[in-house]
Amino acid sequence: MKTCLLVDDSKAIRAIVRPILVNLGFQVLEAGDGAEALKICQAQFPTAVLLDWNMPVMNGLEFLKALRATPGGDQPIVIFCTTENRPQQIEEGILAGANEYIMKPFDQEILHSKFVEVGLL
């Protein structure tokens, strides 16, 4: 089964997004910050990572750079899912290794189309 690591410091966001990911056929892992997410990835890489940008301890960009620098860390498909919408931030995220970028708020239809676009569905 495909796994998706949902990385967001908001428990409410994770509670809303988890059932969407399950409906899309993913086993869902959760992390509240980038450091926690990195530990999960070091144990076993997920198929995909749905990643918030602004988090305590280690933000999404820091996590992404650390993930991509890890042997095998190029495997997961990473989709930023954030309120950050400045073009330079989007570019920075893509250059750091994100496969796609979704703006909050979003719904199941948007998430489904992005997952199709990057080959997860």
Beta strands, then each sheet from edge to edge (+ up, - down):
strand 1: 3-7
strand 2: 27-31
strand 3: 48-51
strand 4: 77-82
strand 5: 100-103
sheet 1: 2+ 1+ 3+ 4+ 5+
end
